[in-house]
Amino acid sequence: MAPGNSSRNFSAPEAQNGSVAEKPAPHTNVIMPSLFSIICFLGIMGNLIVIFTIVKKKKLRCKQTVPDIFIFNLSIVDLLFLLGMPFLIHQLLGNGSWYFGAPLCTIITALDTNSQITSTNILTVMTLDRYLATVYPLKSTYVRTPCVAALVICLVWLLSFLTIIPVWMYAGLMPLEDGTVRCALLLPNPETDIYWFTLYQFMLAFAVPLVIICVVYFKILQHMATTVVPLPQRSLRVRTKKVTRMAVAICSAFFICWAPFYILQLVHLGIDTPSLAFFYAYNFAISLGYANSCLNPFLYIALSETFKRQFLVAIRPAKEPCRNSSSANNNSMTEASVCLKLAPESTQQTQFQEDFSPRSLPVTVGVH
């Protein structure tokens, strides 16, 4: 697939007319497949752990929270994205040739593009949710519920499928000079369509979400810096800051990982024959994009003590049904999102169970 002609370059860069610019570098037969295999394995295992933890929590009769819904869907998106990597590895080993037929080419290409757009849309929605939780913690209580979150996620998936209609229409097999075929987007007028498609993808999956997220987080930080919270809510404010810092870290990781890919997509529009240096840089940018889907689960574990305890409960479930605990003084503000069988010495840790509260502390994370 050529840069600009598809969501991923599965082989050597191609000129804008669809011809192969140069033979793939030898390193693609060893280094890149090995790197992608490591990313694929770690990413799939990490996201399966996240999905298992949330599903197991539900089976233990723990109440599902808004962050649970967001994190679960982001993990599903990342998992679908990473499941396309074996085809990428096969193409790298086969110098770009595709041996799996036209229908699978269309499905893999569409899922690849849809995962990218869906993850950015979920990330944007969760950022807006963080804004409501931080700026309007009381007024937004009736809006920020698991039911509303599930409805919003369904709309996000539907919108993402609609926005990739061009991919469903034009993904297909492109014949090569050596008699093999390559999976690519067969645009009607490649010399002109490549420009609008690249800009369409850049604006929809990167630029617009980036602007929205940056503006919203600026408003959040501005509010947190200027608002004086009463003493009884000081602990709530501290936890909100922790979750917000985690959300900023995950959002930053997403855009740092994907910025090189989209920058090179735009640069390729002005290059007729990509150089070997461009080929190296482009494949490195692709690996960064996939690495983001691999990185997300480990960010959850590293930055959230609550998620760690959720995972421990999932692999060592308590014999008694889980029950969400909330304080009598602030039960209108917070609910426990992780259910633990508390030992006598762990009573003081119950305050940490509210890190992923559906009402007061939703977490913003990034996927893809």
GIPEMO-V705537 format. One record per pair of residues at least 12 apart in sequence whose ideal C-beta (glycine too) atoms are under 6 Angstrom apart, sorted by the first residue. I is the first residue (numbers start at 0). GAP is how many residues later the second one is. D is the distance in Angstrom with one decimal. If there is no record, write none. Layout:
BEGIN
i = <I/I>
gap = <GAP/GAP>
d = <D/D>
END
This chain:
BEGIN
i = <0/1/2/2/3/3/3/3/4/4/5/5/6/6/7/8/9/9/10/10/11/12/12/12/14/14/15/17/20/20/23/24/27/31/31/32/32/32/34/35/35/38/38/38/39/39/41/42/42/42/43/45/45/46/46/46/46/49/49/50/52/52/52/53/53/55/56/59/59/60/60/61/61/62/63/64/64/64/65/65/65/65/65/66/66/66/68/68/68/69/70/72/72/73/73/73/76/76/76/76/76/77/77/77/77/79/79/80/80/80/81/83/83/86/95/96/97/97/97/101/101/104/104/105/108/108/109/109/109/112/112/113/113/114/115/115/116/116/116/117/118/118/119/119/120/120/121/122/123/123/124/125/126/126/126/128/129/129/130/130/131/132/133/133/134/136/140/145/162/169/169/169/170/171/197/197/201/205/209/212/238/239/242/242/245/246/249/249/249/250/253/253/256/256/256/257/259/259/260/260/263/263/292/295/304/305/305/305/308/309/312/317/321/323/324/332/333/333/333/334/335/335/336/336/337>
gap = <183/12/262/265/190/194/261/264/179/180/178/179/105/106/104/273/78/81/80/85/12/261/266/269/257/258/178/172/252/253/71/254/64/60/251/56/59/60/252/49/53/251/252/255/42/45/252/39/250/251/38/251/252/28/31/32/250/25/247/24/257/258/261/14/18/258/253/257/262/260/261/260/277/261/82/272/291/293/78/80/83/292/296/289/295/296/77/80/81/56/294/49/80/48/291/293/38/41/42/290/291/215/218/289/290/31/35/34/212/287/211/24/28/21/86/83/83/84/85/70/71/68/78/65/58/62/54/57/58/51/54/46/50/253/89/252/43/46/88/42/248/249/85/89/35/39/34/243/85/88/27/238/86/89/237/233/117/234/85/89/12/229/86/106/88/223/218/212/41/15/16/17/14/14/67/71/60/56/45/38/122/121/118/120/57/117/49/115/116/115/38/112/31/32/35/31/25/28/24/28/18/21/75/71/47/32/49/50/29/28/27/23/17/12/25/27/20/23/26/22/17/18/19/20/15>
d = <4.8/3.6/5.6/4.2/4.8/4.4/5.7/5.3/5.6/4.8/5.9/4.8/5.0/4.1/5.8/5.7/5.3/4.2/5.6/2.8/4.3/3.6/5.5/6.0/5.6/5.8/5.4/5.6/4.7/4.8/5.3/6.0/5.0/5.4/5.6/4.8/5.0/5.7/5.6/5.6/5.2/5.1/5.4/4.9/5.6/4.0/5.0/4.4/5.2/3.3/5.3/3.2/6.0/4.5/4.9/4.5/5.5/4.3/4.9/5.1/5.2/4.8/4.6/5.3/4.8/3.7/5.8/5.6/4.5/4.9/5.3/4.3/4.0/4.9/5.4/4.2/5.3/3.9/5.8/5.8/4.5/4.3/4.8/4.3/5.0/4.3/6.0/4.6/5.7/5.1/5.9/5.9/5.2/5.6/6.0/3.8/5.1/5.0/4.8/5.4/5.7/3.8/5.8/4.9/5.8/5.5/5.2/3.7/5.0/5.7/5.4/5.1/5.1/5.5/5.3/4.1/5.5/5.5/4.2/5.8/5.2/6.0/3.9/4.3/5.8/4.1/5.9/5.0/5.4/4.9/4.8/5.3/5.1/5.7/5.1/5.7/4.7/5.8/4.9/4.1/4.0/3.0/5.3/4.3/4.6/5.9/5.7/4.8/4.8/5.4/5.7/4.2/4.8/4.9/5.4/5.0/5.6/4.5/5.1/5.7/5.9/5.1/5.1/5.9/5.0/5.6/5.1/6.0/6.0/4.8/5.3/5.6/5.7/4.8/5.5/6.0/5.3/4.8/5.8/5.7/5.7/5.9/5.0/5.1/4.2/3.3/5.4/4.6/4.4/5.2/5.8/3.7/4.7/6.0/3.7/5.5/4.0/5.9/4.2/5.0/5.3/5.3/5.4/5.2/5.7/5.2/3.9/5.4/5.4/4.7/5.9/3.2/2.9/4.3/5.8/5.2/4.4/4.6/4.9/5.4/3.9/6.0/3.9/5.8/5.2>
END
